[in-house]
Amino acid sequence: MPKEQYMCQLCANHGVFNQPKKGHKQKCPHRNCTCSLCALNTKRRALDQIERQLKNASNEVKIDRPTSTNAEVNQ
């Protein structure tokens, strides 16, 4: 079974539904579009990036913080 290909959402906003995303970023004709659908997509990407950064930061804190054992707590 072939792996599913991701399609360019900016092109999809403008009616082109069969444009593969891979290798398309620099030549996308809609990469600088500021229409409402593309702006919404850009905001969603920014929020996803912030969410990933927060998740990675919280994972680093969990890894760096030593855990205490029951023996240490009872002393």
C-alpha angles and dihedrals in degrees: 000000000000119000115256114257121224115232128214108265094200091057090044089056087060098045102267103120102166101060110120114225097219112099092358103100099094096042099042107127090211100048093110096038116132100191116134095260094048091045089053090050091050092050091049091052091050092050091048090052092051090047091052091049092051092047092050091047092051090048090053091051091051091050095047096046114086116228121230123229126222090254091058093048094051094052 
